Amino acid sequence: MYKIKTFITENGNHSITIVKECGIRIMYIPTDLANTDYQEYLAWLAEGNEPLPPDPEPTPEPLTAQQKLEAAGLTVEELKGLLGL
């Protein structure tokens, strides 16, 4: 069974990887034409098969007001000063 997995790389881009589940072993197959596992996958696709879709990305928990301030590098007092409160 093949499945598509998406990963976010260090620079924030999405990377798509083909995953083959072989019993308890999982193989991550690079999309490289020289790779025999990738060639096997392409032949499997040519037979009319389709991989399972990627899992949906989890919805992140919404940030609290305090977390938003911290992410912006502000304190409550600094925000009040900026707003003239």
PyMOL Python script that loads the backbone (N, CA, C, O; Angstrom):
from pymol import cmd

cmd.read_pdbstr("""\
ATOM      1  N   MET A   1       0.840  -1.170   0.000  1.00  0.00           N
ATOM      2  CA  MET A   1       0.000   0.000   0.000  1.00  0.00           C
ATOM      3  C   MET A   1       0.889   1.239   0.000  1.00  0.00           C
ATOM      4  O   MET A   1       1.864   1.317   0.748  1.00  0.00           O
ATOM      5  N   TYR A   2       0.549   2.182  -0.830  1.00  0.00           N
ATOM      6  CA  TYR A   2       1.289   3.432  -0.887  1.00  0.00           C
ATOM      7  C   TYR A   2       0.415   4.556  -0.340  1.00  0.00           C
ATOM      8  O   TYR A   2      -0.811   4.516  -0.437  1.00  0.00           O
ATOM      9  N   LYS A   3       1.063   5.540   0.226  1.00  0.00           N
ATOM     10  CA  LYS A   3       0.367   6.702   0.757  1.00  0.00           C
ATOM     11  C   LYS A   3       1.243   7.921   0.514  1.00  0.00           C
ATOM     12  O   LYS A   3       2.471   7.839   0.540  1.00  0.00           O
ATOM     13  N   ILE A   4       0.595   9.042   0.279  1.00  0.00           N
ATOM     14  CA  ILE A   4       1.319  10.293   0.113  1.00  0.00           C
ATOM     15  C   ILE A   4       1.389  10.972   1.471  1.00  0.00           C
ATOM     16  O   ILE A   4       0.384  11.065   2.176  1.00  0.00           O
ATOM     17  N   LYS A   5       2.561  11.441   1.836  1.00  0.00           N
ATOM     18  CA  LYS A   5       2.733  12.184   3.083  1.00  0.00           C
ATOM     19  C   LYS A   5       3.328  13.535   2.735  1.00  0.00           C
ATOM     20  O   LYS A   5       4.180  13.643   1.854  1.00  0.00           O
ATOM     21  N   THR A   6       2.878  14.548   3.425  1.00  0.00           N
ATOM     22  CA  THR A   6       3.464  15.864   3.221  1.00  0.00           C
ATOM     23  C   THR A   6       4.176  16.277   4.487  1.00  0.00           C
ATOM     24  O   THR A   6       3.701  16.035   5.597  1.00  0.00           O
ATOM     25  N   PHE A   7       5.304  16.894   4.308  1.00  0.00           N
ATOM     26  CA  PHE A   7       6.103  17.377   5.422  1.00  0.00           C
ATOM     27  C   PHE A   7       6.417  18.841   5.177  1.00  0.00           C
ATOM     28  O   PHE A   7       6.497  19.276   4.027  1.00  0.00           O
ATOM     29  N   ILE A   8       6.591  19.592   6.224  1.00  0.00           N
ATOM     30  CA  ILE A   8       7.040  20.972   6.091  1.00  0.00           C
ATOM     31  C   ILE A   8       8.525  20.976   6.375  1.00  0.00           C
ATOM     32  O   ILE A   8       8.967  20.556   7.445  1.00  0.00           O
ATOM     33  N   THR A   9       9.292  21.453   5.412  1.00  0.00           N
ATOM     34  CA  THR A   9      10.746  21.466   5.548  1.00  0.00           C
ATOM     35  C   THR A   9      11.176  22.626   6.437  1.00  0.00           C
ATOM     36  O   THR A   9      10.356  23.451   6.839  1.00  0.00           O
ATOM     37  N   GLU A  10      12.466  22.681   6.738  1.00  0.00           N
ATOM     38  CA  GLU A  10      12.994  23.718   7.627  1.00  0.00           C
ATOM     39  C   GLU A  10      12.713  25.125   7.120  1.00  0.00           C
ATOM     40  O   GLU A  10      12.530  26.045   7.918  1.00  0.00           O
ATOM     41  N   ASN A  11      12.677  25.305   5.789  1.00  0.00           N
ATOM     42  CA  ASN A  11      12.427  26.646   5.249  1.00  0.00           C
ATOM     43  C   ASN A  11      10.939  26.923   5.048  1.00  0.00           C
ATOM     44  O   ASN A  11      10.573  27.942   4.463  1.00  0.00           O
ATOM     45  N   GLY A  12      10.073  26.018   5.532  1.00  0.00           N
ATOM     46  CA  GLY A  12       8.634  26.241   5.479  1.00  0.00           C
ATOM     47  C   GLY A  12       7.949  25.705   4.241  1.00  0.00           C
ATOM     48  O   GLY A  12       6.729  25.819   4.122  1.00  0.00           O
ATOM     49  N   ASN A  13       8.704  25.115   3.303  1.00  0.00           N
ATOM     50  CA  ASN A  13       8.096  24.552   2.108  1.00  0.00           C
ATOM     51  C   ASN A  13       7.530  23.169   2.401  1.00  0.00           C
ATOM     52  O   ASN A  13       7.971  22.486   3.325  1.00  0.00           O
ATOM     53  N   HIS A  14       6.555  22.770   1.608  1.00  0.00           N
ATOM     54  CA  HIS A  14       6.000  21.426   1.739  1.00  0.00           C
ATOM     55  C   HIS A  14       6.830  20.453   0.918  1.00  0.00           C
ATOM     56  O   HIS A  14       7.236  20.767  -0.201  1.00  0.00           O
ATOM     57  N   SER A  15       7.078  19.289   1.463  1.00  0.00           N
ATOM     58  CA  SER A  15       7.792  18.231   0.769  1.00  0.00           C
ATOM     59  C   SER A  15       6.857  17.037   0.704  1.00  0.00           C
ATOM     60  O   SER A  15       6.277  16.644   1.717  1.00  0.00           O
ATOM     61  N   ILE A  16       6.706  16.458  -0.478  1.00  0.00           N
ATOM     62  CA  ILE A  16       5.823  15.307  -0.637  1.00  0.00           C
ATOM     63  C   ILE A  16       6.679  14.051  -0.687  1.00  0.00           C
ATOM     64  O   ILE A  16       7.664  13.985  -1.422  1.00  0.00           O
ATOM     65  N   THR A  17       6.295  13.069   0.093  1.00  0.00           N
ATOM     66  CA  THR A  17       7.020  11.813   0.146  1.00  0.00           C
ATOM     67  C   THR A  17       6.033  10.673  -0.083  1.00  0.00           C
ATOM     68  O   THR A  17       4.901  10.714   0.399  1.00  0.00           O
ATOM     69  N   ILE A  18       6.469   9.664  -0.816  1.00  0.00           N
ATOM     70  CA  ILE A  18       5.673   8.476  -1.038  1.00  0.00           C
ATOM     71  C   ILE A  18       6.044   7.485   0.059  1.00  0.00           C
ATOM     72  O   ILE A  18       7.223   7.264   0.337  1.00  0.00           O
ATOM     73  N   VAL A  19       5.045   6.901   0.667  1.00  0.00           N
ATOM     74  CA  VAL A  19       5.287   5.970   1.759  1.00  0.00           C
ATOM     75  C   VAL A  19       4.731   4.609   1.367  1.00  0.00           C
ATOM     76  O   VAL A  19       3.590   4.498   0.921  1.00  0.00           O
ATOM     77  N   LYS A  20       5.539   3.591   1.535  1.00  0.00           N
ATOM     78  CA  LYS A  20       5.092   2.230   1.280  1.00  0.00           C
ATOM     79  C   LYS A  20       5.090   1.486   2.607  1.00  0.00           C
ATOM     80  O   LYS A  20       6.113   1.379   3.283  1.00  0.00           O
ATOM     81  N   GLU A  21       3.917   0.975   2.962  1.00  0.00           N
ATOM     82  CA  GLU A  21       3.810   0.218   4.202  1.00  0.00           C
ATOM     83  C   GLU A  21       3.994  -1.257   3.875  1.00  0.00           C
ATOM     84  O   GLU A  21       3.200  -1.848   3.144  1.00  0.00           O
ATOM     85  N   CYS A  22       5.041  -1.837   4.419  1.00  0.00           N
ATOM     86  CA  CYS A  22       5.378  -3.241   4.196  1.00  0.00           C
ATOM     87  C   CYS A  22       5.284  -3.960   5.533  1.00  0.00           C
ATOM     88  O   CYS A  22       6.289  -4.106   6.230  1.00  0.00           O
ATOM     89  N   GLY A  23       4.109  -4.403   5.892  1.00  0.00           N
ATOM     90  CA  GLY A  23       3.954  -5.015   7.206  1.00  0.00           C
ATOM     91  C   GLY A  23       4.158  -3.967   8.279  1.00  0.00           C
ATOM     92  O   GLY A  23       3.430  -2.976   8.336  1.00  0.00           O
ATOM     93  N   ILE A  24       5.152  -4.187   9.133  1.00  0.00           N
ATOM     94  CA  ILE A  24       5.424  -3.209  10.190  1.00  0.00           C
ATOM     95  C   ILE A  24       6.482  -2.195   9.766  1.00  0.00           C
ATOM     96  O   ILE A  24       6.746  -1.237  10.493  1.00  0.00           O
ATOM     97  N   ARG A  25       7.090  -2.395   8.594  1.00  0.00           N
ATOM     98  CA  ARG A  25       8.137  -1.499   8.112  1.00  0.00           C
ATOM     99  C   ARG A  25       7.538  -0.437   7.200  1.00  0.00           C
ATOM    100  O   ARG A  25       6.655  -0.736   6.396  1.00  0.00           O
ATOM    101  N   ILE A  26       8.002   0.775   7.315  1.00  0.00           N
ATOM    102  CA  ILE A  26       7.558   1.860   6.449  1.00  0.00           C
ATOM    103  C   ILE A  26       8.765   2.378   5.686  1.00  0.00           C
ATOM    104  O   ILE A  26       9.796   2.698   6.278  1.00  0.00           O
ATOM    105  N   MET A  27       8.629   2.458   4.376  1.00  0.00           N
ATOM    106  CA  MET A  27       9.706   2.962   3.526  1.00  0.00           C
ATOM    107  C   MET A  27       9.328   4.351   3.029  1.00  0.00           C
ATOM    108  O   MET A  27       8.216   4.559   2.544  1.00  0.00           O
ATOM    109  N   TYR A  28      10.236   5.287   3.146  1.00  0.00           N
ATOM    110  CA  TYR A  28      10.050   6.611   2.574  1.00  0.00           C
ATOM    111  C   TYR A  28      10.785   6.620   1.246  1.00  0.00           C
ATOM    112  O   TYR A  28      12.007   6.474   1.206  1.00  0.00           O
ATOM    113  N   ILE A  29      10.048   6.790   0.163  1.00  0.00           N
ATOM    114  CA  ILE A  29      10.605   6.658  -1.180  1.00  0.00           C
ATOM    115  C   ILE A  29      10.837   8.043  -1.779  1.00  0.00           C
ATOM    116  O   ILE A  29       9.885   8.802  -1.960  1.00  0.00           O
ATOM    117  N   PRO A  30      12.084   8.380  -2.088  1.00  0.00           N
ATOM    118  CA  PRO A  30      12.338   9.673  -2.736  1.00  0.00           C
ATOM    119  C   PRO A  30      11.852   9.648  -4.187  1.00  0.00           C
ATOM    120  O   PRO A  30      11.872   8.604  -4.840  1.00  0.00           O
ATOM    121  N   THR A  31      11.422  10.795  -4.675  1.00  0.00           N
ATOM    122  CA  THR A  31      10.961  10.882  -6.067  1.00  0.00           C
ATOM    123  C   THR A  31      12.165  11.070  -6.980  1.00  0.00           C
ATOM    124  O   THR A  31      12.406  12.147  -7.525  1.00  0.00           O
ATOM    125  N   ASP A  32      12.908   9.980  -7.124  1.00  0.00           N
ATOM    126  CA  ASP A  32      14.137   9.961  -7.912  1.00  0.00           C
ATOM    127  C   ASP A  32      14.027   8.816  -8.913  1.00  0.00           C
ATOM    128  O   ASP A  32      13.897   7.658  -8.517  1.00  0.00           O
ATOM    129  N   LEU A  33      14.078   9.128 -10.204  1.00  0.00           N
ATOM    130  CA  LEU A  33      13.910   8.098 -11.229  1.00  0.00           C
ATOM    131  C   LEU A  33      14.953   6.991 -11.147  1.00  0.00           C
ATOM    132  O   LEU A  33      14.709   5.892 -11.644  1.00  0.00           O
ATOM    133  N   ALA A  34      16.100   7.245 -10.538  1.00  0.00           N
ATOM    134  CA  ALA A  34      17.135   6.226 -10.396  1.00  0.00           C
ATOM    135  C   ALA A  34      16.821   5.253  -9.257  1.00  0.00           C
ATOM    136  O   ALA A  34      17.461   4.208  -9.142  1.00  0.00           O
ATOM    137  N   ASN A  35      15.847   5.591  -8.422  1.00  0.00           N
ATOM    138  CA  ASN A  35      15.498   4.761  -7.276  1.00  0.00           C
ATOM    139  C   ASN A  35      14.554   3.642  -7.730  1.00  0.00           C
ATOM    140  O   ASN A  35      13.497   3.909  -8.301  1.00  0.00           O
ATOM    141  N   THR A  36      14.943   2.390  -7.472  1.00  0.00           N
ATOM    142  CA  THR A  36      14.125   1.264  -7.937  1.00  0.00           C
ATOM    143  C   THR A  36      12.767   1.202  -7.230  1.00  0.00           C
ATOM    144  O   THR A  36      11.780   0.770  -7.827  1.00  0.00           O
ATOM    145  N   ASP A  37      12.710   1.625  -5.985  1.00  0.00           N
ATOM    146  CA  ASP A  37      11.414   1.649  -5.301  1.00  0.00           C
ATOM    147  C   ASP A  37      10.485   2.673  -5.940  1.00  0.00           C
ATOM    148  O   ASP A  37       9.279   2.444  -6.031  1.00  0.00           O
ATOM    149  N   TYR A  38      11.038   3.805  -6.387  1.00  0.00           N
ATOM    150  CA  TYR A  38      10.237   4.818  -7.065  1.00  0.00           C
ATOM    151  C   TYR A  38       9.774   4.284  -8.426  1.00  0.00           C
ATOM    152  O   TYR A  38       8.641   4.534  -8.838  1.00  0.00           O
ATOM    153  N   GLN A  39      10.637   3.558  -9.113  1.00  0.00           N
ATOM    154  CA  GLN A  39      10.253   2.956 -10.392  1.00  0.00           C
ATOM    155  C   GLN A  39       9.107   1.966 -10.192  1.00  0.00           C
ATOM    156  O   GLN A  39       8.171   1.922 -10.990  1.00  0.00           O
ATOM    157  N   GLU A  40       9.186   1.178  -9.126  1.00  0.00           N
ATOM    158  CA  GLU A  40       8.125   0.224  -8.791  1.00  0.00           C
ATOM    159  C   GLU A  40       6.812   0.962  -8.518  1.00  0.00           C
ATOM    160  O   GLU A  40       5.741   0.525  -8.937  1.00  0.00           O
ATOM    161  N   TYR A  41       6.915   2.084  -7.810  1.00  0.00           N
ATOM    162  CA  TYR A  41       5.731   2.895  -7.520  1.00  0.00           C
ATOM    163  C   TYR A  41       5.116   3.434  -8.809  1.00  0.00           C
ATOM    164  O   TYR A  41       3.897   3.393  -8.975  1.00  0.00           O
ATOM    165  N   LEU A  42       5.951   3.943  -9.729  1.00  0.00           N
ATOM    166  CA  LEU A  42       5.443   4.473 -10.991  1.00  0.00           C
ATOM    167  C   LEU A  42       4.761   3.377 -11.813  1.00  0.00           C
ATOM    168  O   LEU A  42       3.738   3.629 -12.451  1.00  0.00           O
ATOM    169  N   ALA A  43       5.315   2.172 -11.803  1.00  0.00           N
ATOM    170  CA  ALA A  43       4.695   1.055 -12.513  1.00  0.00           C
ATOM    171  C   ALA A  43       3.344   0.719 -11.868  1.00  0.00           C
ATOM    172  O   ALA A  43       2.375   0.427 -12.570  1.00  0.00           O
ATOM    173  N   TRP A  44       3.283   0.760 -10.551  1.00  0.00           N
ATOM    174  CA  TRP A  44       2.037   0.507  -9.817  1.00  0.00           C
ATOM    175  C   TRP A  44       0.987   1.539 -10.212  1.00  0.00           C
ATOM    176  O   TRP A  44      -0.178   1.198 -10.416  1.00  0.00           O
ATOM    177  N   LEU A  45       1.403   2.818 -10.320  1.00  0.00           N
ATOM    178  CA  LEU A  45       0.485   3.876 -10.762  1.00  0.00           C
ATOM    179  C   LEU A  45       0.011   3.624 -12.190  1.00  0.00           C
ATOM    180  O   LEU A  45      -1.163   3.825 -12.502  1.00  0.00           O
ATOM    181  N   ALA A  46       0.924   3.184 -13.056  1.00  0.00           N
ATOM    182  CA  ALA A  46       0.592   2.945 -14.462  1.00  0.00           C
ATOM    183  C   ALA A  46      -0.452   1.837 -14.612  1.00  0.00           C
ATOM    184  O   ALA A  46      -1.165   1.787 -15.614  1.00  0.00           O
ATOM    185  N   GLU A  47      -0.540   0.964 -13.637  1.00  0.00           N
ATOM    186  CA  GLU A  47      -1.543  -0.105 -13.648  1.00  0.00           C
ATOM    187  C   GLU A  47      -2.927   0.412 -13.253  1.00  0.00           C
ATOM    188  O   GLU A  47      -3.894  -0.350 -13.227  1.00  0.00           O
ATOM    189  N   GLY A  48      -3.019   1.706 -12.947  1.00  0.00           N
ATOM    190  CA  GLY A  48      -4.311   2.297 -12.598  1.00  0.00           C
ATOM    191  C   GLY A  48      -4.555   2.434 -11.113  1.00  0.00           C
ATOM    192  O   GLY A  48      -5.648   2.815 -10.694  1.00  0.00           O
ATOM    193  N   ASN A  49      -3.553   2.130 -10.316  1.00  0.00           N
ATOM    194  CA  ASN A  49      -3.703   2.245  -8.864  1.00  0.00           C
ATOM    195  C   ASN A  49      -3.544   3.700  -8.419  1.00  0.00           C
ATOM    196  O   ASN A  49      -2.944   4.515  -9.120  1.00  0.00           O
ATOM    197  N   GLU A  50      -4.085   4.002  -7.260  1.00  0.00           N
ATOM    198  CA  GLU A  50      -3.932   5.339  -6.680  1.00  0.00           C
ATOM    199  C   GLU A  50      -3.475   5.209  -5.239  1.00  0.00           C
ATOM    200  O   GLU A  50      -3.960   4.348  -4.504  1.00  0.00           O
ATOM    201  N   PRO A  51      -2.538   6.064  -4.830  1.00  0.00           N
ATOM    202  CA  PRO A  51      -2.098   6.018  -3.426  1.00  0.00           C
ATOM    203  C   PRO A  51      -3.176   6.613  -2.521  1.00  0.00           C
ATOM    204  O   PRO A  51      -4.037   7.371  -2.967  1.00  0.00           O
ATOM    205  N   LEU A  52      -3.108   6.261  -1.271  1.00  0.00           N
ATOM    206  CA  LEU A  52      -4.000   6.875  -0.299  1.00  0.00           C
ATOM    207  C   LEU A  52      -3.639   8.354  -0.192  1.00  0.00           C
ATOM    208  O   LEU A  52      -2.469   8.713  -0.319  1.00  0.00           O
ATOM    209  N   PRO A  53      -4.622   9.210   0.039  1.00  0.00           N
ATOM    210  CA  PRO A  53      -4.310  10.637   0.159  1.00  0.00           C
ATOM    211  C   PRO A  53      -3.575  10.934   1.454  1.00  0.00           C
ATOM    212  O   PRO A  53      -3.596  10.128   2.385  1.00  0.00           O
ATOM    213  N   PRO A  54      -2.923  12.091   1.515  1.00  0.00           N
ATOM    214  CA  PRO A  54      -2.247  12.452   2.765  1.00  0.00           C
ATOM    215  C   PRO A  54      -3.258  12.677   3.883  1.00  0.00           C
ATOM    216  O   PRO A  54      -4.412  13.024   3.635  1.00  0.00           O
ATOM    217  N   ASP A  55      -2.809  12.477   5.098  1.00  0.00           N
ATOM    218  CA  ASP A  55      -3.649  12.787   6.251  1.00  0.00           C
ATOM    219  C   ASP A  55      -3.875  14.290   6.286  1.00  0.00           C
ATOM    220  O   ASP A  55      -2.988  15.059   5.916  1.00  0.00           O
ATOM    221  N   PRO A  56      -5.055  14.715   6.727  1.00  0.00           N
ATOM    222  CA  PRO A  56      -5.262  16.167   6.832  1.00  0.00           C
ATOM    223  C   PRO A  56      -4.330  16.755   7.875  1.00  0.00           C
ATOM    224  O   PRO A  56      -4.014  16.125   8.884  1.00  0.00           O
ATOM    225  N   GLU A  57      -3.896  17.982   7.603  1.00  0.00           N
ATOM    226  CA  GLU A  57      -3.027  18.642   8.577  1.00  0.00           C
ATOM    227  C   GLU A  57      -3.849  19.003   9.805  1.00  0.00           C
ATOM    228  O   GLU A  57      -4.976  19.482   9.680  1.00  0.00           O
ATOM    229  N   PRO A  58      -3.295  18.777  10.984  1.00  0.00           N
ATOM    230  CA  PRO A  58      -4.059  19.103  12.192  1.00  0.00           C
ATOM    231  C   PRO A  58      -4.284  20.607  12.305  1.00  0.00           C
ATOM    232  O   PRO A  58      -3.435  21.413  11.923  1.00  0.00           O
ATOM    233  N   THR A  59      -5.435  20.956  12.835  1.00  0.00           N
ATOM    234  CA  THR A  59      -5.739  22.362  13.050  1.00  0.00           C
ATOM    235  C   THR A  59      -5.064  22.801  14.335  1.00  0.00           C
ATOM    236  O   THR A  59      -5.307  22.224  15.395  1.00  0.00           O
ATOM    237  N   PRO A  60      -4.217  23.820  14.250  1.00  0.00           N
ATOM    238  CA  PRO A  60      -3.534  24.256  15.472  1.00  0.00           C
ATOM    239  C   PRO A  60      -4.516  24.893  16.453  1.00  0.00           C
ATOM    240  O   PRO A  60      -5.517  25.490  16.059  1.00  0.00           O
ATOM    241  N   GLU A  61      -4.208  24.751  17.717  1.00  0.00           N
ATOM    242  CA  GLU A  61      -5.007  25.397  18.750  1.00  0.00           C
ATOM    243  C   GLU A  61      -4.860  26.905  18.605  1.00  0.00           C
ATOM    244  O   GLU A  61      -3.755  27.393  18.367  1.00  0.00           O
ATOM    245  N   PRO A  62      -5.956  27.656  18.743  1.00  0.00           N
ATOM    246  CA  PRO A  62      -5.825  29.114  18.650  1.00  0.00           C
ATOM    247  C   PRO A  62      -4.969  29.651  19.795  1.00  0.00           C
ATOM    248  O   PRO A  62      -5.009  29.143  20.916  1.00  0.00           O
ATOM    249  N   LEU A  63      -4.198  30.686  19.485  1.00  0.00           N
ATOM    250  CA  LEU A  63      -3.338  31.296  20.502  1.00  0.00           C
ATOM    251  C   LEU A  63      -4.168  32.155  21.446  1.00  0.00           C
ATOM    252  O   LEU A  63      -5.154  32.771  21.040  1.00  0.00           O
ATOM    253  N   THR A  64      -3.762  32.188  22.688  1.00  0.00           N
ATOM    254  CA  THR A  64      -4.381  33.093  23.648  1.00  0.00           C
ATOM    255  C   THR A  64      -3.837  34.495  23.401  1.00  0.00           C
ATOM    256  O   THR A  64      -2.845  34.668  22.692  1.00  0.00           O
ATOM    257  N   ALA A  65      -4.483  35.485  23.983  1.00  0.00           N
ATOM    258  CA  ALA A  65      -4.005  36.859  23.847  1.00  0.00           C
ATOM    259  C   ALA A  65      -2.577  36.982  24.367  1.00  0.00           C
ATOM    260  O   ALA A  65      -1.752  37.667  23.763  1.00  0.00           O
ATOM    261  N   GLN A  66      -2.284  36.321  25.483  1.00  0.00           N
ATOM    262  CA  GLN A  66      -0.946  36.358  26.066  1.00  0.00           C
ATOM    263  C   GLN A  66       0.079  35.740  25.113  1.00  0.00           C
ATOM    264  O   GLN A  66       1.173  36.281  24.955  1.00  0.00           O
ATOM    265  N   GLN A  67      -0.258  34.624  24.482  1.00  0.00           N
ATOM    266  CA  GLN A  67       0.656  33.975  23.547  1.00  0.00           C
ATOM    267  C   GLN A  67       0.891  34.850  22.313  1.00  0.00           C
ATOM    268  O   GLN A  67       2.002  34.898  21.785  1.00  0.00           O
ATOM    269  N   LYS A  68      -0.156  35.539  21.857  1.00  0.00           N
ATOM    270  CA  LYS A  68       0.001  36.442  20.713  1.00  0.00           C
ATOM    271  C   LYS A  68       0.948  37.588  21.056  1.00  0.00           C
ATOM    272  O   LYS A  68       1.788  37.969  20.242  1.00  0.00           O
ATOM    273  N   LEU A  69       0.809  38.135  22.265  1.00  0.00           N
ATOM    274  CA  LEU A  69       1.708  39.201  22.704  1.00  0.00           C
ATOM    275  C   LEU A  69       3.145  38.700  22.764  1.00  0.00           C
ATOM    276  O   LEU A  69       4.062  39.372  22.292  1.00  0.00           O
ATOM    277  N   GLU A  70       3.340  37.515  23.347  1.00  0.00           N
ATOM    278  CA  GLU A  70       4.683  36.938  23.462  1.00  0.00           C
ATOM    279  C   GLU A  70       5.281  36.694  22.076  1.00  0.00           C
ATOM    280  O   GLU A  70       6.470  36.927  21.859  1.00  0.00           O
ATOM    281  N   ALA A  71       4.454  36.227  21.142  1.00  0.00           N
ATOM    282  CA  ALA A  71       4.940  35.974  19.778  1.00  0.00           C
ATOM    283  C   ALA A  71       5.361  37.279  19.106  1.00  0.00           C
ATOM    284  O   ALA A  71       6.268  37.291  18.274  1.00  0.00           O
ATOM    285  N   ALA A  72       4.706  38.365  19.468  1.00  0.00           N
ATOM    286  CA  ALA A  72       5.048  39.671  18.907  1.00  0.00           C
ATOM    287  C   ALA A  72       6.191  40.332  19.668  1.00  0.00           C
ATOM    288  O   ALA A  72       6.672  41.395  19.274  1.00  0.00           O
ATOM    289  N   GLY A  73       6.627  39.702  20.762  1.00  0.00           N
ATOM    290  CA  GLY A  73       7.716  40.256  21.554  1.00  0.00           C
ATOM    291  C   GLY A  73       7.285  41.439  22.402  1.00  0.00           C
ATOM    292  O   GLY A  73       8.091  42.322  22.697  1.00  0.00           O
ATOM    293  N   LEU A  74       6.012  41.463  22.798  1.00  0.00           N
ATOM    294  CA  LEU A  74       5.480  42.568  23.599  1.00  0.00           C
ATOM    295  C   LEU A  74       4.982  42.079  24.953  1.00  0.00           C
ATOM    296  O   LEU A  74       4.612  40.917  25.123  1.00  0.00           O
ATOM    297  N   THR A  75       4.984  42.987  25.892  1.00  0.00           N
ATOM    298  CA  THR A  75       4.342  42.741  27.173  1.00  0.00           C
ATOM    299  C   THR A  75       3.024  43.509  27.171  1.00  0.00           C
ATOM    300  O   THR A  75       2.787  44.352  26.305  1.00  0.00           O
ATOM    301  N   VAL A  76       2.185  43.216  28.131  1.00  0.00           N
ATOM    302  CA  VAL A  76       0.915  43.933  28.259  1.00  0.00           C
ATOM    303  C   VAL A  76       1.181  45.423  28.450  1.00  0.00           C
ATOM    304  O   VAL A  76       0.495  46.257  27.860  1.00  0.00           O
ATOM    305  N   GLU A  77       2.172  45.758  29.269  1.00  0.00           N
ATOM    306  CA  GLU A  77       2.485  47.165  29.529  1.00  0.00           C
ATOM    307  C   GLU A  77       2.968  47.867  28.263  1.00  0.00           C
ATOM    308  O   GLU A  77       2.598  49.014  28.010  1.00  0.00           O
ATOM    309  N   GLU A  78       3.791  47.185  27.470  1.00  0.00           N
ATOM    310  CA  GLU A  78       4.260  47.778  26.215  1.00  0.00           C
ATOM    311  C   GLU A  78       3.098  48.018  25.257  1.00  0.00           C
ATOM    312  O   GLU A  78       3.040  49.055  24.596  1.00  0.00           O
ATOM    313  N   LEU A  79       2.174  47.062  25.181  1.00  0.00           N
ATOM    314  CA  LEU A  79       1.016  47.228  24.323  1.00  0.00           C
ATOM    315  C   LEU A  79       0.164  48.406  24.790  1.00  0.00           C
ATOM    316  O   LEU A  79      -0.287  49.212  23.976  1.00  0.00           O
ATOM    317  N   LYS A  80      -0.052  48.503  26.084  1.00  0.00           N
ATOM    318  CA  LYS A  80      -0.816  49.622  26.620  1.00  0.00           C
ATOM    319  C   LYS A  80      -0.150  50.952  26.262  1.00  0.00           C
ATOM    320  O   LYS A  80      -0.825  51.922  25.917  1.00  0.00           O
ATOM    321  N   GLY A  81       1.176  50.983  26.349  1.00  0.00           N
ATOM    322  CA  GLY A  81       1.901  52.205  25.992  1.00  0.00           C
ATOM    323  C   GLY A  81       1.737  52.551  24.518  1.00  0.00           C
ATOM    324  O   GLY A  81       1.571  53.718  24.165  1.00  0.00           O
ATOM    325  N   LEU A  82       1.782  51.537  23.660  1.00  0.00           N
ATOM    326  CA  LEU A  82       1.596  51.770  22.235  1.00  0.00           C
ATOM    327  C   LEU A  82       0.179  52.285  21.921  1.00  0.00           C
ATOM    328  O   LEU A  82      -0.021  53.082  21.005  1.00  0.00           O
ATOM    329  N   LEU A  83      -0.777  51.813  22.696  1.00  0.00           N
ATOM    330  CA  LEU A  83      -2.173  52.223  22.485  1.00  0.00           C
ATOM    331  C   LEU A  83      -2.546  53.485  23.234  1.00  0.00           C
ATOM    332  O   LEU A  83      -3.651  54.004  23.073  1.00  0.00           O
ATOM    333  N   GLY A  84      -1.635  53.980  24.050  1.00  0.00           N
ATOM    334  CA  GLY A  84      -1.894  55.199  24.825  1.00  0.00           C
ATOM    335  C   GLY A  84      -2.895  54.961  25.935  1.00  0.00           C
ATOM    336  O   GLY A  84      -3.689  55.844  26.257  1.00  0.00           O
ATOM    337  N   LEU A  85      -2.866  53.802  26.509  1.00  0.00           N
ATOM    338  CA  LEU A  85      -3.794  53.485  27.616  1.00  0.00           C
ATOM    339  C   LEU A  85      -3.124  53.616  28.952  1.00  0.00           C
ATOM    340  O   LEU A  85      -3.755  53.388  29.984  1.00  0.00           O
TER     341      LEU A  85
END
""", "prot")
cmd.dss("prot")
cmd.show_as("cartoon", "prot")
cmd.util.cbc("prot")
cmd.orient("prot")
